[in-house]
Amino acid sequence: MKLWIATLLAAFSFSFGVSAQSQYDEALAKKLGADNIGMKKYVMAFLLRGDRVAEYTPEQRQEIQAGHMANIGKMAEMGKLVLAGPFFGNDDLRGIYIFDVQSIDEAKALTETDPAIQAGVLKMDLKEWYGSAALMMVNEIHGKIAKGSVQ
Protein backbone atom coordinates (compact mmCIF):
# COMPACT_ATOMS: atom_id res chain seq x y z
CA MET A 1 0.00 0.00 0.00
CA LYS A 2 2.81 2.43 0.93
CA LEU A 3 4.62 1.59 -2.31
CA TRP A 4 1.43 2.23 -4.31
CA ILE A 5 0.92 5.64 -2.63
CA ALA A 6 4.58 6.56 -3.15
CA THR A 7 4.35 5.56 -6.82
CA LEU A 8 1.15 7.58 -7.26
CA LEU A 9 2.71 10.64 -5.60
CA ALA A 10 5.84 10.31 -7.74
CA ALA A 11 3.74 10.08 -10.91
CA PHE A 12 1.65 13.09 -9.87
CA SER A 13 4.77 15.11 -9.05
CA PHE A 14 6.34 14.22 -12.39
CA SER A 15 3.22 15.11 -14.37
CA PHE A 16 2.84 18.39 -12.47
CA GLY A 17 6.49 19.24 -13.17
CA VAL A 18 6.12 18.44 -16.87
CA SER A 19 2.94 20.54 -17.01
CA ALA A 20 4.66 23.52 -15.38
CA GLN A 21 7.59 23.24 -17.80
CA SER A 22 5.33 23.08 -20.86
CA GLN A 23 3.79 26.44 -19.90
CA TYR A 24 7.13 28.28 -20.11
CA ASP A 25 6.89 31.39 -22.31
CA GLU A 26 10.39 32.45 -23.33
CA ALA A 27 9.27 35.75 -24.87
CA LEU A 28 7.36 36.72 -21.74
CA ALA A 29 10.26 35.74 -19.49
CA LYS A 30 12.59 37.93 -21.55
CA LYS A 31 10.12 40.84 -21.58
CA LEU A 32 9.83 40.70 -17.76
CA GLY A 33 13.58 40.32 -17.19
CA ALA A 34 13.24 36.88 -15.61
CA ASP A 35 16.21 34.66 -14.88
CA ASN A 36 16.14 30.87 -15.44
CA ILE A 37 13.82 30.30 -12.48
CA GLY A 38 11.47 33.20 -13.24
CA MET A 39 12.96 35.60 -10.69
CA LYS A 40 14.68 39.00 -10.81
CA LYS A 41 16.23 41.61 -8.55
CA TYR A 42 14.19 44.54 -7.27
CA VAL A 43 14.74 47.18 -4.61
CA MET A 44 12.15 47.24 -1.84
CA ALA A 45 11.51 50.42 0.13
CA PHE A 46 9.98 50.25 3.56
CA LEU A 47 8.14 53.52 4.17
CA LEU A 48 8.49 54.62 7.78
CA ARG A 49 6.86 57.44 9.70
CA GLY A 50 9.10 60.50 9.39
CA ASP A 51 10.42 62.63 12.22
CA ARG A 52 8.61 65.83 11.14
CA VAL A 53 4.95 64.71 11.00
CA ALA A 54 3.96 66.84 14.00
CA GLU A 55 5.27 70.01 12.33
CA TYR A 56 2.38 70.06 9.86
CA THR A 57 -1.30 70.87 10.21
CA PRO A 58 -3.85 68.29 9.07
CA GLU A 59 -4.46 70.39 5.95
CA GLN A 60 -0.74 70.51 5.15
CA ARG A 61 -0.42 66.75 5.68
CA GLN A 62 -3.37 66.22 3.33
CA GLU A 63 -1.60 68.31 0.69
CA ILE A 64 1.64 66.36 1.22
CA GLN A 65 -0.32 63.09 0.92
CA ALA A 66 -1.85 64.24 -2.37
CA GLY A 67 1.65 64.94 -3.70
CA HIS A 68 2.81 61.56 -2.40
CA MET A 69 0.01 59.78 -4.30
CA ALA A 70 0.71 61.77 -7.48
CA ASN A 71 4.37 60.81 -7.22
CA ILE A 72 3.43 57.14 -6.87
CA GLY A 73 1.45 57.42 -10.11
CA LYS A 74 4.36 59.12 -11.87
CA MET A 75 6.87 56.44 -10.81
CA ALA A 76 4.45 53.70 -11.90
CA GLU A 77 3.93 55.35 -15.30
CA MET A 78 7.74 55.51 -15.70
CA GLY A 79 7.79 51.74 -15.18
CA LYS A 80 10.05 52.07 -12.13
CA LEU A 81 7.49 51.42 -9.38
CA VAL A 82 6.16 47.88 -9.59
CA LEU A 83 4.10 47.78 -6.43
CA ALA A 84 3.12 50.18 -3.66
CA GLY A 85 0.77 50.04 -0.74
CA PRO A 86 0.14 51.02 2.85
CA PHE A 87 0.07 48.77 5.88
CA PHE A 88 -3.02 48.66 8.06
CA GLY A 89 -2.85 50.33 11.45
CA ASN A 90 -1.01 53.38 12.66
CA ASP A 91 2.43 51.92 13.36
CA ASP A 92 5.73 53.52 12.34
CA LEU A 93 5.97 51.11 9.38
CA ARG A 94 3.60 52.86 6.95
CA GLY A 95 3.94 50.99 3.63
CA ILE A 96 6.15 49.55 0.91
CA TYR A 97 7.38 50.28 -2.58
CA ILE A 98 8.95 47.70 -4.86
CA PHE A 99 11.13 49.28 -7.54
CA ASP A 100 12.29 47.77 -10.82
CA VAL A 101 15.78 49.26 -10.62
CA GLN A 102 19.29 47.87 -10.56
CA SER A 103 20.64 49.65 -7.49
CA ILE A 104 19.76 51.11 -4.13
CA ASP A 105 21.14 54.45 -5.37
CA GLU A 106 18.63 54.51 -8.23
CA ALA A 107 15.78 53.69 -5.81
CA LYS A 108 17.03 56.39 -3.41
CA ALA A 109 16.93 58.96 -6.21
CA LEU A 110 13.32 57.98 -6.95
CA THR A 111 12.25 58.15 -3.29
CA GLU A 112 13.79 61.61 -3.01
CA THR A 113 11.23 62.87 -5.56
CA ASP A 114 8.41 62.08 -3.09
CA PRO A 115 6.94 65.19 -1.40
CA ALA A 116 6.35 63.15 1.80
CA ILE A 117 10.06 62.28 1.94
CA GLN A 118 11.04 65.86 1.17
CA ALA A 119 8.77 67.10 3.99
CA GLY A 120 10.08 64.53 6.48
CA VAL A 121 6.63 62.98 6.89
CA LEU A 122 8.01 59.67 5.59
CA LYS A 123 11.48 58.15 5.44
CA MET A 124 12.64 55.08 3.55
CA ASP A 125 14.68 52.01 4.36
CA LEU A 126 15.87 50.43 1.08
CA LYS A 127 16.80 46.77 0.59
CA GLU A 128 17.66 44.72 -2.48
CA TRP A 129 15.10 41.95 -2.92
CA TYR A 130 14.83 38.86 -5.13
CA GLY A 131 11.30 38.01 -6.23
CA SER A 132 9.16 36.72 -9.06
CA ALA A 133 9.53 38.58 -12.35
CA ALA A 134 5.75 38.16 -12.71
CA LEU A 135 5.38 41.15 -10.37
CA MET A 136 6.16 43.27 -13.41
CA MET A 137 2.60 42.54 -14.58
CA VAL A 138 0.85 43.73 -11.40
CA ASN A 139 0.05 47.23 -12.68
CA GLU A 140 -1.34 45.91 -15.97
CA ILE A 141 -3.57 43.42 -14.18
CA HIS A 142 -4.58 45.91 -11.49
CA GLY A 143 -5.82 48.31 -14.16
CA LYS A 144 -8.19 45.61 -15.37
CA ILE A 145 -9.76 44.98 -11.97
CA ALA A 146 -9.95 48.48 -10.43
CA LYS A 147 -13.18 50.44 -10.91
CA GLY A 148 -11.63 53.65 -9.55
CA SER A 149 -8.42 55.08 -8.17
CA VAL A 150 -7.12 56.38 -4.88
CA GLN A 151 -7.14 60.16 -4.72
SULWO-V35006 format. One record per pair of residues at least 6 apart in sequence whose C-alpha atoms are under 8 Angstrom apart, sorted by the first residue. I is the first residue (numbers start at 1). GAP is how many residues later the second one is. D is the distance in whole Angstrom. If there is no record, write none. Layout:
BEGIN
i-><I/I>
gap-><GAP/GAP>
d-><D/D>
END
This chain:
BEGIN
i-><29/29/29/32/32/32/33/33/34/34/34/38/38/38/39/39/39/39/39/40/40/40/40/41/41/41/41/41/41/41/42/42/42/42/42/42/42/42/42/43/43/43/43/43/43/43/43/43/43/43/43/44/44/44/44/44/44/44/44/45/45/45/45/45/45/45/45/46/46/46/46/46/46/46/46/47/47/47/47/47/47/47/47/47/48/48/48/48/48/48/48/48/49/49/49/49/49/49/49/50/50/50/50/50/51/51/51/52/52/52/53/53/53/64/64/64/65/65/66/67/67/67/68/68/68/69/69/71/71/71/72/72/72/75/75/76/76/79/80/80/80/81/81/81/81/82/82/82/82/82/82/82/82/83/83/83/83/83/83/83/84/84/84/84/85/85/85/86/86/86/87/87/87/87/88/99/101/103/104/104/104/107/108/111/111/112/116/117/117>
gap-><6/9/104/101/102/104/7/100/6/98/99/94/95/96/91/92/93/94/95/90/91/92/93/59/60/61/87/88/89/90/56/57/58/59/60/86/87/88/89/55/56/57/58/59/60/61/64/83/84/85/86/52/53/54/55/82/83/84/85/51/52/53/54/79/80/81/82/47/48/49/50/51/78/79/80/46/47/48/49/50/75/76/77/78/44/45/46/47/74/75/76/77/42/43/44/45/72/73/74/67/70/71/72/73/69/70/71/67/68/69/8/67/68/51/52/55/50/51/85/47/48/49/46/47/48/81/82/42/43/44/9/12/42/6/35/6/63/21/19/20/21/16/17/18/19/15/16/17/18/53/54/56/57/13/14/15/16/52/55/56/11/12/13/14/10/11/12/8/9/10/6/7/8/9/6/8/6/25/22/23/24/19/18/6/13/6/6/6/7>
d-><8/7/8/6/7/6/7/7/5/8/5/6/6/8/7/5/4/5/8/6/6/6/5/8/8/7/7/6/5/7/7/6/5/6/7/6/5/6/7/6/5/7/6/8/7/6/7/7/6/4/6/7/6/4/6/6/5/6/6/5/5/6/8/6/6/4/6/7/8/6/5/7/6/5/6/6/5/5/6/8/6/6/5/7/5/5/5/7/6/5/6/8/8/5/6/6/6/5/6/8/5/4/4/5/6/7/8/7/5/5/8/7/5/6/6/8/8/7/7/7/6/7/6/6/6/8/7/7/6/8/7/8/8/5/8/6/8/7/5/5/7/7/6/5/6/8/5/6/6/7/6/7/7/8/6/5/7/8/7/7/7/6/4/6/5/6/7/6/4/6/7/6/5/8/8/7/7/8/7/7/7/8/8/7/8/7/5/6/8>
END
